[in-house]
Amino acid sequence: MRVEKGLNPVFIRGFDLPDVWFKAVDKLLDVGYEYVVQRGSFVGHKRKEFDFVVLHVTNPGNRPLIPEVPKDLEGVVPAPTSMDYVYEYFLGYIATGEKKPEEAYTYGQRLTSYEGVNQLREAIEILKNTPETNQAIMEIGTPTDILLEDPPCLRLIDLRVRYGKLHFVVYFRSWDLWGGLPANLAAIQLLKEHMAKEIGVGDGELVCVSKGLHLYDYQFEWAMLITRRKKPEG
């Protein structure tokens, strides 16, 4: 009897953002589904992708917020991101509603000024007044995004105050593990710290969910090197 292969959901717990990034890269090399991209970014390239993954970061505010390339791999493996880029991304793409004419959207525009609603401000007020509610959720995705050639990857940020801290539950429909995740999560962590301060609670944990966390073929070798599955030449 032929047995059909089913989805393989994966759960990864990390201490901080660099730790969970490294563990996700390592795990994806073992269990990633490989296919050729047919639509969106890098059409024609191969991707390795989790069927479904949950990342639980217990101390996301621990510094540094981004992974660092080991000294012996500098110049061989590119750094996933930089803090200069993270701050630029946070201020220009997450925390404010500015949108360039050529942009269909920004996350900040969806969070702070979409149809006249500032979700950041509303969520802060909701959790100040009713901290145990389940109703504080900030949505980036809209029904019309399905018509876009490049719809948002980040779709929602769900907020929870529990045990005296603000926790985020974040969903990405598609997510570049190498360069996207480190910059995205560092910026989202900065947002969480700001909102926790405004609400008057501690900074809590981060749970991330995705059915599209992936590496591209041109990143496979970097992943092999950073996880020590392959030695650098020379």
C-alpha positions as CSV (number, residue, x, y, z in Angstrom):
1,M,0.0,0.0,0.0
2,R,1.4,3.4,-1.0
3,V,1.7,5.8,1.9
4,E,1.1,9.5,1.1
5,K,3.6,11.9,2.5
6,G,2.1,14.5,4.8
7,L,3.1,17.9,6.1
8,N,6.0,18.1,8.6
9,P,5.3,20.9,11.1
10,V,8.5,21.9,13.0
11,F,8.8,23.6,16.4
12,I,12.1,25.4,17.2
13,R,12.8,27.2,20.5
14,G,15.7,29.6,20.8
15,F,17.1,31.8,23.6
16,D,17.4,34.9,21.5
17,L,17.1,36.0,17.9
18,P,20.5,34.9,16.7
19,D,20.1,31.6,18.4
20,V,16.7,30.8,16.8
21,W,18.0,32.0,13.4
22,F,20.9,29.6,13.5
23,K,18.7,26.7,14.7
24,A,16.2,27.3,11.9
25,V,19.0,27.4,9.3
26,D,20.4,24.1,10.6
27,K,17.0,22.4,10.8
28,L,15.9,23.6,7.3
29,L,18.9,21.9,5.8
30,D,17.6,18.6,7.2
31,V,13.9,18.8,6.6
32,G,13.3,21.5,3.9
33,Y,11.1,20.8,0.9
34,E,13.0,21.7,-2.3
35,Y,11.1,23.1,-5.3
36,V,11.5,25.6,-8.1
37,V,9.9,29.0,-7.6
38,Q,7.1,29.7,-10.1
39,R,5.7,33.0,-9.0
40,G,7.0,36.1,-7.1
41,S,10.6,36.6,-6.1
42,F,13.4,34.7,-7.8
43,V,11.3,32.8,-10.3
44,G,13.2,29.8,-11.6
45,H,15.4,29.4,-8.6
46,K,15.3,26.5,-6.2
47,R,14.1,27.0,-2.6
48,K,14.3,24.8,0.5
49,E,11.2,25.6,2.7
50,F,9.6,24.4,5.9
51,D,6.2,22.9,5.4
52,F,5.2,24.8,8.5
53,V,7.3,26.2,11.3
54,V,6.8,27.7,14.8
55,L,9.7,29.7,16.2
56,H,9.6,30.4,20.0
57,V,12.1,33.0,21.2
58,T,12.2,33.2,25.0
59,N,14.5,36.3,25.3
60,P,14.2,38.2,22.0
61,G,15.4,41.4,23.6
62,N,18.9,40.0,24.4
63,R,21.6,41.8,22.5
64,P,22.9,41.6,19.9
65,L,19.6,41.4,18.0
66,I,21.1,40.1,14.8
67,P,23.4,37.1,14.1
68,E,27.1,37.6,13.6
69,V,29.3,35.8,11.1
70,P,32.1,33.9,12.8
71,K,35.5,35.5,12.3
72,D,36.9,32.6,10.2
73,L,33.9,33.0,7.8
74,E,34.1,36.7,7.3
75,G,34.5,37.5,3.7
76,V,33.3,34.1,2.8
77,V,29.7,34.2,4.2
78,P,27.8,37.5,3.9
79,A,26.3,38.9,7.1
80,P,22.6,38.4,7.1
81,T,21.9,42.0,8.0
82,S,23.3,44.9,10.0
83,M,22.0,47.1,12.8
84,D,22.2,50.1,10.6
85,Y,19.8,48.5,8.2
86,V,17.6,47.3,11.0
87,Y,17.2,50.9,12.4
88,E,16.6,52.2,8.9
89,Y,14.0,49.5,8.2
90,F,12.3,50.0,11.6
91,L,12.0,53.8,11.2
92,G,11.2,53.8,7.5
93,Y,9.1,50.7,7.0
94,I,7.6,49.6,10.4
95,A,7.1,52.5,12.8
96,T,5.9,55.2,10.4
97,G,3.3,55.4,7.6
98,E,5.5,56.9,5.0
99,K,5.1,55.2,1.6
100,K,6.9,56.1,-1.6
101,P,4.9,56.6,-4.8
102,E,6.3,53.4,-6.4
103,E,5.4,51.3,-3.3
104,A,2.1,49.4,-3.2
105,Y,2.3,49.4,0.6
106,T,4.7,49.4,3.6
107,Y,4.1,47.5,6.8
108,G,4.2,50.9,8.6
109,Q,1.6,52.3,6.4
110,R,-0.7,49.4,7.1
111,L,0.0,49.6,10.8
112,T,-0.3,53.3,11.3
113,S,-2.4,55.0,8.6
114,Y,-4.4,52.5,6.6
115,E,-7.9,53.9,6.1
116,G,-7.2,56.5,8.8
117,V,-6.6,53.9,11.5
118,N,-3.4,53.8,13.6
119,Q,-3.3,50.2,14.8
120,L,-0.2,50.8,17.0
121,R,-1.9,53.5,19.0
122,E,-5.2,51.6,19.3
123,A,-3.5,48.4,20.4
124,I,-1.6,50.3,23.1
125,E,-4.7,51.9,24.4
126,I,-6.6,48.6,24.4
127,L,-3.9,46.8,26.4
128,K,-3.5,49.7,28.8
129,N,-7.2,49.5,29.7
130,T,-7.9,45.8,29.3
131,P,-4.5,44.0,29.5
132,E,-6.0,40.4,29.5
133,T,-8.0,40.9,26.3
134,N,-7.5,38.7,23.2
135,Q,-8.7,41.5,20.9
136,A,-5.5,43.4,20.4
137,I,-4.3,42.2,17.0
138,M,-2.7,44.3,14.2
139,E,-3.4,43.2,10.7
140,I,-1.1,44.0,7.8
141,G,-2.8,41.9,5.2
142,T,-6.0,42.9,3.4
143,P,-8.4,40.9,1.1
144,T,-7.2,42.9,-2.0
145,D,-3.6,41.8,-1.4
146,I,-4.4,38.7,-3.4
147,L,-4.5,40.9,-6.5
148,L,-0.9,42.2,-6.0
149,E,2.1,40.8,-7.8
150,D,4.1,41.0,-4.6
151,P,1.7,40.8,-1.6
152,P,2.9,41.4,1.9
153,C,4.9,38.6,3.6
154,L,4.1,39.8,7.1
155,R,0.4,39.4,7.6
156,L,-0.4,40.0,11.2
157,I,1.0,40.7,14.7
158,D,-1.1,39.4,17.5
159,L,-0.5,40.9,21.0
160,R,-0.8,39.3,24.4
161,V,-0.1,40.7,27.8
162,R,0.5,37.9,30.2
163,Y,2.7,37.4,33.4
164,G,3.3,41.2,33.3
165,K,4.9,41.2,29.9
166,L,4.0,42.0,26.3
167,H,4.3,39.0,23.9
168,F,4.0,39.0,20.1
169,V,2.6,36.3,17.9
170,V,3.6,37.0,14.3
171,Y,2.6,35.3,11.1
172,F,4.6,35.4,7.8
173,R,3.1,33.8,4.7
174,S,6.5,33.7,3.0
175,W,9.9,34.5,4.6
176,D,13.5,34.6,3.5
177,L,15.4,32.9,6.3
178,W,18.8,34.2,5.5
179,G,18.4,37.9,5.2
180,G,14.7,38.6,5.8
181,L,14.2,37.0,9.2
182,P,17.1,38.6,11.0
183,A,16.1,42.1,9.9
184,N,12.4,41.6,10.3
185,L,12.6,40.2,13.8
186,A,15.1,42.7,15.0
187,A,12.8,45.5,13.9
188,I,9.7,43.8,15.3
189,Q,11.5,43.4,18.6
190,L,12.2,47.1,18.6
191,L,8.5,47.7,18.0
192,K,7.6,45.4,20.8
193,E,9.9,47.1,23.3
194,H,8.4,50.5,22.4
195,M,4.8,49.2,22.8
196,A,5.6,47.5,26.1
197,K,7.0,50.7,27.5
198,E,3.9,52.6,26.4
199,I,1.6,50.0,27.8
200,G,3.6,49.9,31.1
201,V,4.6,46.3,31.1
202,G,7.7,44.3,30.6
203,D,9.1,43.1,27.3
204,G,8.1,39.5,26.7
205,E,8.6,36.6,24.3
206,L,8.2,36.2,20.6
207,V,6.3,33.4,18.7
208,C,6.6,33.4,14.9
209,V,4.6,31.2,12.6
210,S,5.1,30.6,8.9
211,K,4.3,28.1,6.2
212,G,6.9,29.7,3.9
213,L,10.2,30.1,5.8
214,H,12.8,29.3,3.2
215,L,16.4,29.5,1.8
216,Y,17.2,30.2,-1.9
217,D,19.6,28.0,-3.8
218,Y,22.3,30.8,-3.8
219,Q,22.1,30.7,0.0
220,F,22.5,26.9,0.4
221,E,26.3,27.0,0.5
222,W,26.3,29.9,3.1
223,A,24.0,27.8,5.2
224,M,26.3,24.8,4.9
225,L,29.3,26.9,6.0
226,I,27.6,28.7,8.9
227,T,26.3,25.4,10.3
228,R,29.8,23.8,9.9
229,R,28.4,21.1,7.5
230,K,31.0,22.3,5.0
231,K,34.5,23.7,5.5
232,P,35.5,26.9,3.7
233,E,37.9,26.4,0.8
234,G,41.6,27.2,1.5
